[in-house]
Structures are given as C-alpha cells and as structure tokens.
Amino acid sequence: MRQSRTRPQYGGYCAFGVSVNVLADNDPETWAIMDGKLYLYHRPVSLDKFKPAIAENISKANVNWSVLQPKK
C-alpha cells in the first residue's frame, strides 16, 4: 500500500524522534514538507536537528518506524 502524501509521515509523531528511535508528540506549528511529504516535529529544535542530514534522517526514521509504529 502506498503511503499518502497528504497525511503526516510516521503517524504524526515527530520525525526527528522517530529517526532516533523515540515516539514523541508533535507541535502542529512545527512542520516541513519535503519531497511532497509532510513531516511534523516536537519543537523547532527538532526540525533544526533533522534538516542538516535530511535524507539520512528520513532513511533512519523509515527503518525505525517499522518497529515503533503503534499496532492497531
């Protein structure tokens, strides 16, 4: 199943948090759109830490998300 580009990535959890293997809530005012996908962040400093290595952090988060995502 293809992930929606209109929904936040990682279930709306902080993208930086997921990249470091932690589920953190988001601040709806702190977000970025990268490659047409919406990423939310816990706070502005989380976004600042994510930006310098975007591709690497997204790759890490994608791997971590497969384990972290809440089970339905």
PDB file with one MODEL, atoms N, CA, C and O in Angstrom:
MODEL        1
ATOM      1  N   MET A   1       0.840  -1.188   0.000  1.00  0.00           N
ATOM      2  CA  MET A   1       0.000   0.000   0.000  1.00  0.00           C
ATOM      3  C   MET A   1       0.886   1.253   0.000  1.00  0.00           C
ATOM      4  O   MET A   1       1.832   1.349   0.782  1.00  0.00           O
ATOM      5  N   ARG A   2       0.588   2.168  -0.841  1.00  0.00           N
ATOM      6  CA  ARG A   2       1.362   3.395  -0.959  1.00  0.00           C
ATOM      7  C   ARG A   2       0.988   4.374   0.147  1.00  0.00           C
ATOM      8  O   ARG A   2      -0.191   4.556   0.448  1.00  0.00           O
ATOM      9  N   GLN A   3       2.004   5.012   0.758  1.00  0.00           N
ATOM     10  CA  GLN A   3       1.757   5.978   1.812  1.00  0.00           C
ATOM     11  C   GLN A   3       1.179   7.253   1.213  1.00  0.00           C
ATOM     12  O   GLN A   3       1.608   7.704   0.152  1.00  0.00           O
ATOM     13  N   SER A   4       0.213   7.819   1.899  1.00  0.00           N
ATOM     14  CA  SER A   4      -0.418   9.042   1.432  1.00  0.00           C
ATOM     15  C   SER A   4       0.534  10.227   1.564  1.00  0.00           C
ATOM     16  O   SER A   4       1.262  10.349   2.549  1.00  0.00           O
ATOM     17  N   ARG A   5       0.517  11.074   0.581  1.00  0.00           N
ATOM     18  CA  ARG A   5       1.334  12.286   0.639  1.00  0.00           C
ATOM     19  C   ARG A   5       0.615  13.408   1.369  1.00  0.00           C
ATOM     20  O   ARG A   5       1.227  14.439   1.650  1.00  0.00           O
ATOM     21  N   THR A   6      -0.662  13.241   1.685  1.00  0.00           N
ATOM     22  CA  THR A   6      -1.393  14.303   2.367  1.00  0.00           C
ATOM     23  C   THR A   6      -1.438  14.091   3.869  1.00  0.00           C
ATOM     24  O   THR A   6      -1.759  15.017   4.614  1.00  0.00           O
ATOM     25  N   ARG A   7      -1.127  12.907   4.316  1.00  0.00           N
ATOM     26  CA  ARG A   7      -1.105  12.626   5.749  1.00  0.00           C
ATOM     27  C   ARG A   7       0.317  12.807   6.266  1.00  0.00           C
ATOM     28  O   ARG A   7       1.286  12.599   5.535  1.00  0.00           O
ATOM     29  N   PRO A   8       0.433  13.200   7.544  1.00  0.00           N
ATOM     30  CA  PRO A   8       1.783  13.325   8.109  1.00  0.00           C
ATOM     31  C   PRO A   8       2.494  11.968   8.114  1.00  0.00           C
ATOM     32  O   PRO A   8       1.871  10.924   8.308  1.00  0.00           O
ATOM     33  N   GLN A   9       3.772  12.006   7.903  1.00  0.00           N
ATOM     34  CA  GLN A   9       4.581  10.797   7.962  1.00  0.00           C
ATOM     35  C   GLN A   9       4.671  10.316   9.412  1.00  0.00           C
ATOM     36  O   GLN A   9       4.500  11.099  10.347  1.00  0.00           O
ATOM     37  N   TYR A  10       4.937   9.046   9.584  1.00  0.00           N
ATOM     38  CA  TYR A  10       5.160   8.428  10.891  1.00  0.00           C
ATOM     39  C   TYR A  10       3.988   8.640  11.845  1.00  0.00           C
ATOM     40  O   TYR A  10       4.171   8.862  13.042  1.00  0.00           O
ATOM     41  N   GLY A  11       2.784   8.566  11.289  1.00  0.00           N
ATOM     42  CA  GLY A  11       1.585   8.639  12.119  1.00  0.00           C
ATOM     43  C   GLY A  11       1.407   9.963  12.838  1.00  0.00           C
ATOM     44  O   GLY A  11       0.625  10.054  13.784  1.00  0.00           O
ATOM     45  N   GLY A  12       2.119  10.985  12.404  1.00  0.00           N
ATOM     46  CA  GLY A  12       2.016  12.297  13.036  1.00  0.00           C
ATOM     47  C   GLY A  12       2.984  12.492  14.194  1.00  0.00           C
ATOM     48  O   GLY A  12       3.008  13.558  14.810  1.00  0.00           O
ATOM     49  N   TYR A  13       3.783  11.472  14.495  1.00  0.00           N
ATOM     50  CA  TYR A  13       4.806  11.634  15.537  1.00  0.00           C
ATOM     51  C   TYR A  13       5.959  12.460  14.991  1.00  0.00           C
ATOM     52  O   TYR A  13       6.107  12.608  13.778  1.00  0.00           O
ATOM     53  N   CYS A  14       6.768  12.992  15.885  1.00  0.00           N
ATOM     54  CA  CYS A  14       7.922  13.806  15.500  1.00  0.00           C
ATOM     55  C   CYS A  14       8.880  13.007  14.626  1.00  0.00           C
ATOM     56  O   CYS A  14       9.350  11.942  15.027  1.00  0.00           O
ATOM     57  N   ALA A  15       9.165  13.513  13.448  1.00  0.00           N
ATOM     58  CA  ALA A  15      10.049  12.830  12.505  1.00  0.00           C
ATOM     59  C   ALA A  15      11.462  12.694  13.067  1.00  0.00           C
ATOM     60  O   ALA A  15      12.105  11.661  12.880  1.00  0.00           O
ATOM     61  N   PHE A  16      11.949  13.725  13.750  1.00  0.00           N
ATOM     62  CA  PHE A  16      13.278  13.616  14.345  1.00  0.00           C
ATOM     63  C   PHE A  16      13.280  12.541  15.427  1.00  0.00           C
ATOM     64  O   PHE A  16      14.211  11.739  15.505  1.00  0.00           O
ATOM     65  N   GLY A  17      12.253  12.521  16.256  1.00  0.00           N
ATOM     66  CA  GLY A  17      12.158  11.500  17.295  1.00  0.00           C
ATOM     67  C   GLY A  17      12.193  10.101  16.706  1.00  0.00           C
ATOM     68  O   GLY A  17      12.913   9.234  17.201  1.00  0.00           O
ATOM     69  N   VAL A  18      11.425   9.878  15.662  1.00  0.00           N
ATOM     70  CA  VAL A  18      11.400   8.551  15.027  1.00  0.00           C
ATOM     71  C   VAL A  18      12.781   8.223  14.468  1.00  0.00           C
ATOM     72  O   VAL A  18      13.197   7.065  14.501  1.00  0.00           O
ATOM     73  N   SER A  19      13.495   9.217  13.957  1.00  0.00           N
ATOM     74  CA  SER A  19      14.829   8.960  13.402  1.00  0.00           C
ATOM     75  C   SER A  19      15.831   8.527  14.470  1.00  0.00           C
ATOM     76  O   SER A  19      16.837   7.889  14.159  1.00  0.00           O
ATOM     77  N   VAL A  20      15.554   8.876  15.735  1.00  0.00           N
ATOM     78  CA  VAL A  20      16.435   8.453  16.834  1.00  0.00           C
ATOM     79  C   VAL A  20      15.746   7.400  17.706  1.00  0.00           C
ATOM     80  O   VAL A  20      16.127   7.173  18.855  1.00  0.00           O
ATOM     81  N   ASN A  21      14.717   6.760  17.124  1.00  0.00           N
ATOM     82  CA  ASN A  21      14.055   5.606  17.738  1.00  0.00           C
ATOM     83  C   ASN A  21      13.212   5.956  18.966  1.00  0.00           C
ATOM     84  O   ASN A  21      13.166   5.196  19.933  1.00  0.00           O
ATOM     85  N   VAL A  22      12.541   7.122  18.917  1.00  0.00           N
ATOM     86  CA  VAL A  22      11.689   7.574  20.019  1.00  0.00           C
ATOM     87  C   VAL A  22      10.372   8.092  19.435  1.00  0.00           C
ATOM     88  O   VAL A  22      10.361   8.783  18.417  1.00  0.00           O
ATOM     89  N   LEU A  23       9.264   7.746  20.098  1.00  0.00           N
ATOM     90  CA  LEU A  23       7.978   8.325  19.710  1.00  0.00           C
ATOM     91  C   LEU A  23       7.757   9.582  20.541  1.00  0.00           C
ATOM     92  O   LEU A  23       7.666   9.513  21.767  1.00  0.00           O
ATOM     93  N   ALA A  24       7.672  10.724  19.878  1.00  0.00           N
ATOM     94  CA  ALA A  24       7.442  12.000  20.557  1.00  0.00           C
ATOM     95  C   ALA A  24       6.258  12.687  19.889  1.00  0.00           C
ATOM     96  O   ALA A  24       6.103  12.639  18.669  1.00  0.00           O
ATOM     97  N   ASP A  25       5.428  13.323  20.704  1.00  0.00           N
ATOM     98  CA  ASP A  25       4.305  14.081  20.156  1.00  0.00           C
ATOM     99  C   ASP A  25       4.823  15.217  19.280  1.00  0.00           C
ATOM    100  O   ASP A  25       6.011  15.539  19.284  1.00  0.00           O
ATOM    101  N   ASN A  26       3.897  15.814  18.528  1.00  0.00           N
ATOM    102  CA  ASN A  26       4.300  16.900  17.641  1.00  0.00           C
ATOM    103  C   ASN A  26       3.719  18.226  18.093  1.00  0.00           C
ATOM    104  O   ASN A  26       2.757  18.282  18.859  1.00  0.00           O
ATOM    105  N   ASP A  27       4.325  19.279  17.604  1.00  0.00           N
ATOM    106  CA  ASP A  27       3.802  20.638  17.733  1.00  0.00           C
ATOM    107  C   ASP A  27       3.234  20.952  16.350  1.00  0.00           C
ATOM    108  O   ASP A  27       3.998  21.061  15.391  1.00  0.00           O
ATOM    109  N   PRO A  28       1.920  21.101  16.223  1.00  0.00           N
ATOM    110  CA  PRO A  28       1.343  21.305  14.888  1.00  0.00           C
ATOM    111  C   PRO A  28       1.843  22.560  14.177  1.00  0.00           C
ATOM    112  O   PRO A  28       1.590  22.736  12.986  1.00  0.00           O
ATOM    113  N   GLU A  29       2.534  23.415  14.880  1.00  0.00           N
ATOM    114  CA  GLU A  29       3.096  24.621  14.268  1.00  0.00           C
ATOM    115  C   GLU A  29       4.515  24.378  13.724  1.00  0.00           C
ATOM    116  O   GLU A  29       5.079  25.240  13.049  1.00  0.00           O
ATOM    117  N   THR A  30       5.086  23.202  14.020  1.00  0.00           N
ATOM    118  CA  THR A  30       6.459  22.913  13.600  1.00  0.00           C
ATOM    119  C   THR A  30       6.437  21.761  12.613  1.00  0.00           C
ATOM    120  O   THR A  30       6.293  20.601  12.999  1.00  0.00           O
ATOM    121  N   TRP A  31       6.580  22.090  11.337  1.00  0.00           N
ATOM    122  CA  TRP A  31       6.453  21.088  10.279  1.00  0.00           C
ATOM    123  C   TRP A  31       7.279  21.497   9.076  1.00  0.00           C
ATOM    124  O   TRP A  31       7.744  22.632   8.971  1.00  0.00           O
ATOM    125  N   ALA A  32       7.450  20.548   8.173  1.00  0.00           N
ATOM    126  CA  ALA A  32       8.142  20.819   6.908  1.00  0.00           C
ATOM    127  C   ALA A  32       7.588  19.858   5.864  1.00  0.00           C
ATOM    128  O   ALA A  32       7.195  18.735   6.182  1.00  0.00           O
ATOM    129  N   ILE A  33       7.564  20.308   4.629  1.00  0.00           N
ATOM    130  CA  ILE A  33       7.195  19.451   3.509  1.00  0.00           C
ATOM    131  C   ILE A  33       8.470  19.190   2.727  1.00  0.00           C
ATOM    132  O   ILE A  33       9.130  20.113   2.249  1.00  0.00           O
ATOM    133  N   MET A  34       8.801  17.906   2.607  1.00  0.00           N
ATOM    134  CA  MET A  34       9.995  17.501   1.870  1.00  0.00           C
ATOM    135  C   MET A  34       9.601  16.430   0.873  1.00  0.00           C
ATOM    136  O   MET A  34       8.979  15.431   1.235  1.00  0.00           O
ATOM    137  N   ASP A  35       9.955  16.636  -0.351  1.00  0.00           N
ATOM    138  CA  ASP A  35       9.614  15.694  -1.418  1.00  0.00           C
ATOM    139  C   ASP A  35       8.119  15.410  -1.445  1.00  0.00           C
ATOM    140  O   ASP A  35       7.693  14.280  -1.685  1.00  0.00           O
ATOM    141  N   GLY A  36       7.337  16.440  -1.199  1.00  0.00           N
ATOM    142  CA  GLY A  36       5.883  16.322  -1.243  1.00  0.00           C
ATOM    143  C   GLY A  36       5.253  15.618  -0.057  1.00  0.00           C
ATOM    144  O   GLY A  36       4.060  15.316  -0.083  1.00  0.00           O
ATOM    145  N   LYS A  37       6.036  15.349   0.988  1.00  0.00           N
ATOM    146  CA  LYS A  37       5.517  14.659   2.171  1.00  0.00           C
ATOM    147  C   LYS A  37       5.599  15.584   3.375  1.00  0.00           C
ATOM    148  O   LYS A  37       6.538  16.368   3.518  1.00  0.00           O
ATOM    149  N   LEU A  38       4.590  15.472   4.242  1.00  0.00           N
ATOM    150  CA  LEU A  38       4.501  16.311   5.438  1.00  0.00           C
ATOM    151  C   LEU A  38       5.170  15.618   6.618  1.00  0.00           C
ATOM    152  O   LEU A  38       4.837  14.483   6.958  1.00  0.00           O
ATOM    153  N   TYR A  39       6.119  16.317   7.239  1.00  0.00           N
ATOM    154  CA  TYR A  39       6.813  15.824   8.425  1.00  0.00           C
ATOM    155  C   TYR A  39       6.531  16.792   9.569  1.00  0.00           C
ATOM    156  O   TYR A  39       6.671  18.005   9.413  1.00  0.00           O
ATOM    157  N   LEU A  40       6.140  16.257  10.703  1.00  0.00           N
ATOM    158  CA  LEU A  40       5.864  17.061  11.890  1.00  0.00           C
ATOM    159  C   LEU A  40       7.009  16.882  12.881  1.00  0.00           C
ATOM    160  O   LEU A  40       7.725  15.881  12.855  1.00  0.00           O
ATOM    161  N   TYR A  41       7.165  17.878  13.756  1.00  0.00           N
ATOM    162  CA  TYR A  41       8.263  17.872  14.716  1.00  0.00           C
ATOM    163  C   TYR A  41       7.763  18.269  16.101  1.00  0.00           C
ATOM    164  O   TYR A  41       6.774  18.990  16.236  1.00  0.00           O
ATOM    165  N   HIS A  42       8.461  17.785  17.126  1.00  0.00           N
ATOM    166  CA  HIS A  42       8.104  18.026  18.519  1.00  0.00           C
ATOM    167  C   HIS A  42       8.246  19.494  18.889  1.00  0.00           C
ATOM    168  O   HIS A  42       7.419  20.049  19.613  1.00  0.00           O
ATOM    169  N   ARG A  43       9.296  20.111  18.386  1.00  0.00           N
ATOM    170  CA  ARG A  43       9.552  21.531  18.628  1.00  0.00           C
ATOM    171  C   ARG A  43      10.528  22.030  17.564  1.00  0.00           C
ATOM    172  O   ARG A  43      11.124  21.220  16.855  1.00  0.00           O
ATOM    173  N   PRO A  44      10.701  23.336  17.440  1.00  0.00           N
ATOM    174  CA  PRO A  44      11.585  23.855  16.391  1.00  0.00           C
ATOM    175  C   PRO A  44      13.000  23.278  16.424  1.00  0.00           C
ATOM    176  O   PRO A  44      13.592  23.061  15.367  1.00  0.00           O
ATOM    177  N   VAL A  45      13.554  23.025  17.603  1.00  0.00           N
ATOM    178  CA  VAL A  45      14.912  22.486  17.669  1.00  0.00           C
ATOM    179  C   VAL A  45      14.976  21.092  17.033  1.00  0.00           C
ATOM    180  O   VAL A  45      16.014  20.714  16.489  1.00  0.00           O
ATOM    181  N   SER A  46      13.894  20.333  17.095  1.00  0.00           N
ATOM    182  CA  SER A  46      13.863  19.007  16.457  1.00  0.00           C
ATOM    183  C   SER A  46      13.984  19.142  14.940  1.00  0.00           C
ATOM    184  O   SER A  46      14.710  18.386  14.295  1.00  0.00           O
ATOM    185  N   LEU A  47      13.278  20.097  14.391  1.00  0.00           N
ATOM    186  CA  LEU A  47      13.375  20.354  12.956  1.00  0.00           C
ATOM    187  C   LEU A  47      14.790  20.811  12.596  1.00  0.00           C
ATOM    188  O   LEU A  47      15.345  20.388  11.582  1.00  0.00           O
ATOM    189  N   ASP A  48      15.366  21.673  13.428  1.00  0.00           N
ATOM    190  CA  ASP A  48      16.734  22.150  13.179  1.00  0.00           C
ATOM    191  C   ASP A  48      17.745  21.005  13.185  1.00  0.00           C
ATOM    192  O   ASP A  48      18.702  21.026  12.411  1.00  0.00           O
ATOM    193  N   LYS A  49      17.545  20.016  14.040  1.00  0.00           N
ATOM    194  CA  LYS A  49      18.447  18.863  14.102  1.00  0.00           C
ATOM    195  C   LYS A  49      18.231  17.916  12.925  1.00  0.00           C
ATOM    196  O   LYS A  49      19.161  17.232  12.499  1.00  0.00           O
ATOM    197  N   PHE A  50      17.012  17.875  12.402  1.00  0.00           N
ATOM    198  CA  PHE A  50      16.670  16.978  11.301  1.00  0.00           C
ATOM    199  C   PHE A  50      17.208  17.482   9.964  1.00  0.00           C
ATOM    200  O   PHE A  50      17.655  16.690   9.134  1.00  0.00           O
ATOM    201  N   LYS A  51      17.165  18.790   9.756  1.00  0.00           N
ATOM    202  CA  LYS A  51      17.483  19.392   8.455  1.00  0.00           C
ATOM    203  C   LYS A  51      18.884  19.139   7.912  1.00  0.00           C
ATOM    204  O   LYS A  51      19.009  18.886   6.714  1.00  0.00           O
ATOM    205  N   PRO A  52      19.951  19.189   8.716  1.00  0.00           N
ATOM    206  CA  PRO A  52      21.290  19.057   8.130  1.00  0.00           C
ATOM    207  C   PRO A  52      21.545  17.748   7.383  1.00  0.00           C
ATOM    208  O   PRO A  52      22.381  17.708   6.481  1.00  0.00           O
ATOM    209  N   ALA A  53      20.843  16.690   7.745  1.00  0.00           N
ATOM    210  CA  ALA A  53      21.041  15.389   7.084  1.00  0.00           C
ATOM    211  C   ALA A  53      19.673  14.791   6.770  1.00  0.00           C
ATOM    212  O   ALA A  53      19.344  13.698   7.231  1.00  0.00           O
ATOM    213  N   ILE A  54      18.889  15.506   5.995  1.00  0.00           N
ATOM    214  CA  ILE A  54      17.505  15.114   5.732  1.00  0.00           C
ATOM    215  C   ILE A  54      17.404  13.695   5.186  1.00  0.00           C
ATOM    216  O   ILE A  54      16.671  12.877   5.743  1.00  0.00           O
ATOM    217  N   ALA A  55      18.109  13.390   4.128  1.00  0.00           N
ATOM    218  CA  ALA A  55      17.994  12.061   3.504  1.00  0.00           C
ATOM    219  C   ALA A  55      18.379  10.958   4.491  1.00  0.00           C
ATOM    220  O   ALA A  55      17.696   9.938   4.588  1.00  0.00           O
ATOM    221  N   GLU A  56      19.457  11.166   5.211  1.00  0.00           N
ATOM    222  CA  GLU A  56      19.907  10.168   6.193  1.00  0.00           C
ATOM    223  C   GLU A  56      18.889  10.016   7.322  1.00  0.00           C
ATOM    224  O   GLU A  56      18.595   8.899   7.746  1.00  0.00           O
ATOM    225  N   ASN A  57      18.350  11.133   7.809  1.00  0.00           N
ATOM    226  CA  ASN A  57      17.378  11.064   8.899  1.00  0.00           C
ATOM    227  C   ASN A  57      16.068  10.415   8.457  1.00  0.00           C
ATOM    228  O   ASN A  57      15.456   9.670   9.223  1.00  0.00           O
ATOM    229  N   ILE A  58      15.639  10.691   7.243  1.00  0.00           N
ATOM    230  CA  ILE A  58      14.426  10.045   6.730  1.00  0.00           C
ATOM    231  C   ILE A  58      14.664   8.545   6.596  1.00  0.00           C
ATOM    232  O   ILE A  58      13.791   7.744   6.929  1.00  0.00           O
ATOM    233  N   SER A  59      15.830   8.167   6.114  1.00  0.00           N
ATOM    234  CA  SER A  59      16.157   6.753   5.985  1.00  0.00           C
ATOM    235  C   SER A  59      16.130   6.059   7.348  1.00  0.00           C
ATOM    236  O   SER A  59      15.552   4.981   7.483  1.00  0.00           O
ATOM    237  N   LYS A  60      16.747   6.665   8.344  1.00  0.00           N
ATOM    238  CA  LYS A  60      16.736   6.104   9.701  1.00  0.00           C
ATOM    239  C   LYS A  60      15.310   6.012  10.239  1.00  0.00           C
ATOM    240  O   LYS A  60      14.917   4.997  10.814  1.00  0.00           O
ATOM    241  N   ALA A  61      14.544   7.082  10.046  1.00  0.00           N
ATOM    242  CA  ALA A  61      13.171   7.100  10.547  1.00  0.00           C
ATOM    243  C   ALA A  61      12.326   6.023   9.871  1.00  0.00           C
ATOM    244  O   ALA A  61      11.510   5.380  10.530  1.00  0.00           O
ATOM    245  N   ASN A  62      12.509   5.820   8.575  1.00  0.00           N
ATOM    246  CA  ASN A  62      11.747   4.785   7.871  1.00  0.00           C
ATOM    247  C   ASN A  62      12.028   3.404   8.448  1.00  0.00           C
ATOM    248  O   ASN A  62      11.108   2.603   8.616  1.00  0.00           O
ATOM    249  N   VAL A  63      13.285   3.119   8.751  1.00  0.00           N
ATOM    250  CA  VAL A  63      13.649   1.834   9.351  1.00  0.00           C
ATOM    251  C   VAL A  63      13.050   1.727  10.754  1.00  0.00           C
ATOM    252  O   VAL A  63      12.441   0.714  11.098  1.00  0.00           O
ATOM    253  N   ASN A  64      13.224   2.770  11.556  1.00  0.00           N
ATOM    254  CA  ASN A  64      12.712   2.745  12.931  1.00  0.00           C
ATOM    255  C   ASN A  64      11.192   2.665  12.981  1.00  0.00           C
ATOM    256  O   ASN A  64      10.636   2.022  13.871  1.00  0.00           O
ATOM    257  N   TRP A  65      10.520   3.305  12.044  1.00  0.00           N
ATOM    258  CA  TRP A  65       9.060   3.340  12.042  1.00  0.00           C
ATOM    259  C   TRP A  65       8.473   1.932  11.911  1.00  0.00           C
ATOM    260  O   TRP A  65       7.412   1.647  12.467  1.00  0.00           O
ATOM    261  N   SER A  66       9.149   1.067  11.190  1.00  0.00           N
ATOM    262  CA  SER A  66       8.625  -0.287  11.023  1.00  0.00           C
ATOM    263  C   SER A  66       8.534  -1.021  12.359  1.00  0.00           C
ATOM    264  O   SER A  66       7.741  -1.953  12.495  1.00  0.00           O
ATOM    265  N   VAL A  67       9.328  -0.618  13.340  1.00  0.00           N
ATOM    266  CA  VAL A  67       9.295  -1.212  14.676  1.00  0.00           C
ATOM    267  C   VAL A  67       8.474  -0.362  15.646  1.00  0.00           C
ATOM    268  O   VAL A  67       7.745  -0.904  16.477  1.00  0.00           O
ATOM    269  N   LEU A  68       8.584   0.942  15.548  1.00  0.00           N
ATOM    270  CA  LEU A  68       7.951   1.856  16.504  1.00  0.00           C
ATOM    271  C   LEU A  68       6.453   2.049  16.322  1.00  0.00           C
ATOM    272  O   LEU A  68       5.739   2.303  17.292  1.00  0.00           O
ATOM    273  N   GLN A  69       5.974   1.930  15.101  1.00  0.00           N
ATOM    274  CA  GLN A  69       4.582   2.297  14.850  1.00  0.00           C
ATOM    275  C   GLN A  69       3.633   1.527  15.755  1.00  0.00           C
ATOM    276  O   GLN A  69       3.750   0.310  15.899  1.00  0.00           O
ATOM    277  N   PRO A  70       2.697   2.237  16.359  1.00  0.00           N
ATOM    278  CA  PRO A  70       1.723   1.586  17.241  1.00  0.00           C
ATOM    279  C   PRO A  70       0.932   0.526  16.463  1.00  0.00           C
ATOM    280  O   PRO A  70       0.534   0.744  15.318  1.00  0.00           O
ATOM    281  N   LYS A  71       0.721  -0.583  17.090  1.00  0.00           N
ATOM    282  CA  LYS A  71      -0.047  -1.663  16.460  1.00  0.00           C
ATOM    283  C   LYS A  71      -1.536  -1.398  16.648  1.00  0.00           C
ATOM    284  O   LYS A  71      -1.972  -0.942  17.704  1.00  0.00           O
ATOM    285  N   LYS A  72      -2.303  -1.690  15.610  1.00  0.00           N
ATOM    286  CA  LYS A  72      -3.755  -1.463  15.670  1.00  0.00           C
ATOM    287  C   LYS A  72      -4.457  -2.663  16.252  1.00  0.00           C
ATOM    288  O   LYS A  72      -5.681  -2.659  16.381  1.00  0.00           O
TER     289      LYS A  72
ENDMDL
END
